[in-house]
């Protein structure tokens, strides 16, 4: 019920993102049901039916990836001060996000089932003069348990993945840190009390300075050892609205739940690692593709929709190449920020570079996924430039789903990054920074990313298509 109330009262842009998730889930569900219809119409071609079902993994993964990105950027499930007091802690908010994602994707799956039944003629008669009757096995009864099982794949995968991504992190480390801090405070207090056991002239047994004879104690007297604040244990070391037992590090989101303390800025994140591994995976993918193309004729894998066959090793090489680009995205984004502020940078380049370095982990991976999809599309277009293969409706739908979900995920990550630095932007405006400089910094960041990722994508696509075209 809480998830329904949050979904109903959300911002229109949030509702739009959820509707896009529903549309993506509907398209993926229709692809899964189409494989079921093909298996019903061709009971003897079980191997090709399984292969068609395997080809649905890419659209389903793109849909789940987009659904998780929307769940991460949902402001309705963002931790806020005071929510834990009414039972809405990090775990409960994570469950609400998972349920909201499940509702959006389940709605899409139900729409896919209705459209599939409409094309089969099970609802209001055969549409389009029965053009899809043979393709969807309209003359055979639909196995409802099998259809519901296929439709449950996307909601189940999306909700479980959202729960895993948004789960509270760092609780054990936070408890250990709190325990060590309390132990350190007790040790320091004990040492102070021990040092004050031997009173000297002008001091009290508690270690504090005694008042002179005839002088009444005033409020300006120095505190004793029992009341001296210890660094790391005073109220300023804990964020507003949080206690030592419930630190702010348990928030399941990457952006802070409370306003930042200007006196205690957050520690800068380290540079993303994994660039050597991504280069190794990319090189391994190109090597596997080259070996598969020169090893002679092999069994081909056919896309649903009359797409041209290709060796299975080429598909494995393309998969490894795409994984290499995805893994390299955050590190390359961080490198772009470092290059922007190299060689005596001004205020504009310094601001752009620092923002890119801070957002490398948030936007780097979606950017790497977009580059991997674009590289695969360019390599496919280059490979079949002369043959001009006939794309069927399912191939077109699958390509649109993968491309649309990856681009929408990148846009969602960019919007999330903008909201995450809203306080920094407001602080710069209060300090007198012109708005034109902030817009110029955004354009400079976008230009740097385009200047680095577009040639990289083109080079990887050319290398991926070269073994098969040469």
N, C-alpha and C positions, 0 to 999 in steps of 0.2 A: 504493500500500500504506500509506503514511503517513497519507493522508487517511482510509482505512478504519479504521486503528487509532485515530486521533483521534475519529472519529465513534462508534466502539464504546465508548470509554472516557469519553465526555462526561457532564456532569451531567444528571440527569433533566429539568430544565427546558430545558436546551439541546436535548435529544432531542425534547422536546415541540414546541419551536419548529421544529425540522427536520421533524417530522411534519406540522405545520401547513403548511409550505412544500410538502411532498409532496401534501397534500390539495388545496391551491390549484392546484398544477400539474396534478393529475388533473382537477379541474373545468374548467380552461382547455383542457386537451387534449381533453376530451369535447366542449366547444363547437366546437373546430376540426374534430373528426371529424364532428360533426353537420352542419357546413356542407358537408363532403365528401359525406355521405349525401344532403343536399338537392340538391347538384349532380348526383349520380348519378341521383336520382329525377326530376329536372326538367332534362334536358339542353338544352331549348330556352330556359330562363330563366337564361341566363348572367349577365345584368346583376344580377338579384336574388341570385344565388349569390355574386357578387363583393361585393355590398353586405352580405350576411350575414357574409362573411369579414371585411369591414372593421369590422363591429360587434364582432368579437372582439378588436379592438385594446385597448379599455378594460380588459376582464378580464386580458388578457395583460400590459398595462403595470402593473396593480395587483399581479399575481403577481410580476413581476420586481422591483418596488419593495419588496415584502415580503421577497423572497429576499435582496436586497442588504442590507436592514436586519438580517436575521438573520445574515448573513455578517459584518457590521460588529461585531455584539455577541457573536460567538463567542469565548469566552475561550481555546479551544484553539489559535487562531492568533494570539494576542496576542504581540507581540515581548517577549522577556525577556532579561535579561543572560546572556551565555554561549551563546545559541543560534547566534550567528553563527560561533562557533568550531567547531561541528559541521556547518556547512553550511546552517543554517536562518536565513538572513538575511531582510531584509524582502521581497525578491523571491520567495524560496522560500515564505515564509509566505503571500504574496499568491497564489501558484500553488496552494497547499494549500487556501486558502479558495475559490478558483474551482472546484477539482475537487470539493470537498465540496458546493458549491452545485449543480454539475452532477449529482452523484450523487443528491441529494434530488429535484431536478426531473425527472431521467430516470426515477426510480422512480415518480413521479406520472404521467408520460406513459405508462409501461407499464401501470399500473393503469387508466388511461383507455382504452387499447387493449383490454385484457381485458374491461372492462365494455361497451365498444362492441360487441365481437364476441359477447359474451353476449346482448346485446339483439337483435342481428341473427340469433341462432340458429346461429352458426357453430361454437359450442363444444359445448353440451349440449342443443340443441333450442330452439325458440322459446318464450321466457318471456312471461308476461302475456297468454296466448292470442293472441299475434301482434299486440298493439296497436301496437307500434312498427315493424312490418314495412315498411309503406309509407313511413313517415317516414325510416327509415334505409336504404331501398333494399335490403331483405334478399333480393330476387329477383335482384339483380345481383352479379357478383363484385367484391370489394373490391380496388381498385388499391393494392397494398401499397407501392410506392414513393411514391405520393402521400400515403398515410396516414403513413408514416414521416417524410416531409418536413415535414408539418404538426406532427407530434409533436416534431420536433427544434427547432422554433422557440423554445419556452419554455426548454429547457435551454441552448441556444446563447445566447439573449439574456441569460439570468440569469447564466451564467458569465462572459461577456464584460463585462457591466456590473459585476459584482463585481470583476473584475480591474482595470477602469478606475478604480473608486471607491477600491479599497484599494491602488492602486499607490503605491510610495514616492515621496514628494514632497520637494522642497527639496534634493536631492543636489547639484545644480550650485551653488545659493546657498551651501550649507554648505561645499563645497570652496573657493569663492571667499572665504568668510569665514575659513576656516582658513588660506588662503594669505595673506590680508591681515593676519591676526593674527601669523603667523610672520614676515612681512616687517616688521611693526611692532616685533616683539620684537627682530629683528636690528638694526633701525635704532636702537632705544633702547640696546641693548647696545653698539653701535658708538659712539654718542654718549658713553656713560658711559666707555668705554675711551679715547676721544679726550680727554675732560675730565681723565682721570687721567694723561695723558702728561707733564704738567708738574708734577713733584712739588714739594710744599711742605713746610714744616717740619711734622713729625708725620704725614706721609702717605707712602704707598708709591706706586710708579709705577702700580699697578693701581687707584688711587682709594680704597683702603681705608686705615683708620687704622693706622699702624704701632705696634707694641708698644714700650713704654718700655724704656730700657736696663736690662737686668738683670731684666726682668719677663717670665716665660715666657708664651707665648700660651695663652689659655684658651678654653674652649668658648663663653664669652659674648662673644667678640670679634665685632664687626659683620661681616657678610658682605661680600665683595668684589663688584665689578661683574659678575664672571663667574658668581657664584652668587646674585645678588640676584633674587628672584622678581619678575617683571613682571606688573602687573595684566592680567588677561585671558588669561594663558598659564600660570598655575599650576594645580595639580591641583584646586583648588576650583572652577575655571571649567568643568570638564568633569563631567557627571553620573557617578555611580558606575556602573562597568561599561561606560563608553563612552570613546572616545578622540577626539582631535581629527580623525582621519581618518574616523571613523564616528560622527557626532553623533547624538544622540537625536532630532533633528528629522526623520530619515528614516523614522521609524515610520509605517506606513500607517494608523494609527488616530489618532483625535483625543485619546484619553486617554493619559497618560504611561505609558511602559513601566517606569520605575523610580520608587521613592518620591521625593516632592518634597523639595527641600532647603529647610528653613525659613529658612536664612540668605540664600537667593537665590530668592525667590518668582518664579513665572512672570509674565510681562507680561500685564495684562488685555487681552482681545480687544477690538478696536474695535467700535463699534456697527454692526450689519448695515445695509448700504445697500439700495437698490432699492425703497424705499417710493414715491418719485415715479413710477418706471416701473410698479410694480404698480397704482397708481391710474390711470395712463394706459391700461394694458391692460384694466383693469376697465371704465373708461368707454368704451373702444373696443368691448368686447364688448357692453355695453348698447346702444350706438349701432347696431352692426350688427344686433342682434336687433330693435330698433325699426324700422329701415329695412326689414328683411326681412319683418316682419309687416305693414307698410303698403304694400308694393310690389305687392300683388295676389296672386292664386293662383300658386303655383310648384310645381315638381316636389317631391313628398314623399319622405322617407326613412323606410322602415318597419323597425322592429325585428323580428328573428325572434321569433315568438311572438304574432302578431296584435296588436301594439301599434299605437296610432293613428299615422297619418302626420303629418308636419310639414315645413315648409319647410326647405330645406338651409341657408339663411341663419340660421335660428334656432339650428340645431346649431352653426354657426360662432360665433355670439354667445355661446352657453353655454360653448363651449370657451375662448374668450378670457376670459370672466368667471371660469371656474375657474382659468385660469392666473394671473389677477390675484390671486386669493385665495391661491394657493400661493406666489407671489412675495412677498406682503405678510406671510406668516406669521412669519418671523424678526424683521422690523422691528417688527411689532405686539407680539410677545412681549417684545422688548427695551423697548418703550415701556411695557408693563405693569410691568416691573421698575422702570423709572424713576419711574412714578407711585406705586408702593408706598413708595418711600423719599423721596418729596417731602414738604415742609412739616414739618420737625423730626421725623424718624422716630425711633422707639425701636429697641431691639435686635431685636425681632421683625420689624418692618417693614424694617429695614435688611438683616437677614439674608435675608429672603424676596426683596427686590428685587435684591440682589447675585446671589443664586443664579439668579433668572430671567434677569438680564442675561448671566450666564455661560453658561447653557444655551439661549440664544435661538436659536442656529444649529442646535443638536442637535434640539430638540423643536419649533422654530417651523415648519419645513417640513412635517413630518408632521401637525402641527395644522392648517396651512393646507390640506393635502390632505383631511383629514377635514371641514373646514368647506366645502370645494368640493363634496365628495360630498353632504354634508347639504343644502347649498343647492340642488343639482340635484334631489335627492329631494323637497325641500319644494316647489320650483317645479313639478315634475311633478305632485305630488299636488294642488297648488292649481289647476293648469291643467286637469286632468282630474277635478276633484272631482265634477262632475255627470254626465260621460259614463261614468265607471267602466269603463275599458278592460279587456279580457280579457287578463291576463298569461298567456303561455304558459310551458311548463316551461323553455325556454331563456332567456327574459327573466328569469324568477325566479332561475335559476342564475347568470346574469350579474350581476344586481343583488346577490345574496348574495356573490358572489366579490369584487366591487369594494368593497362595504361592509365585509366581513369582513377583507380584506387591508389596507385603509386603517386600520381600527381596531386591528388586530393590529400594524401598523407603528408606530402611535403608542404603544401599550403597550410595544413592544420598545425604542423610543427612550427612553421614560421609565425603563425598567429599566436601560438603558445609562447614562443620566445619573446614576441613583442609584449605580451601581457606580463611575462616574468621580469622584464626590465622596465616596467612602467614606473616604478618608484625611482629608479635611476634617471629616467628621462624627466620626470617631474622635478627631481632635485637639480638637474642641469638647467632646466628652464627657470627655476627660482634663483639660481646663481647668475642668470643673465645670458645664458647661451642662446644665440638666435635659433629660431626654428628652422631656418634655411640650412644651418650647419648640420642639424640632425638629419634633415632630409638628404643632404649631400653625403653624409656618412652612410646612410642606408643605400643610396645609389652606388657609392664606392664599394661597399661590401658585396652588393649584387654583381657589380662589374668584375670584381676580383674572382668571385666564384665562377662566373661564366667564362672568364679568360682562362681559368685553369681546368675546369671540368669538361668544357666542350672539346678542346683538343684531345684531352685524355680519352673521352668517350669515342671520338672519331678514330684515334689510333688503335684502341682496343678492338673496335668493330672491324677495322681493316685487317688487323692481325688475325681476328677470329674467322673472317671470310677468306683469307688468303690461301689456306691449305686446300680449300674445296674449289676455288676458282682458278688456281694455278695449274 
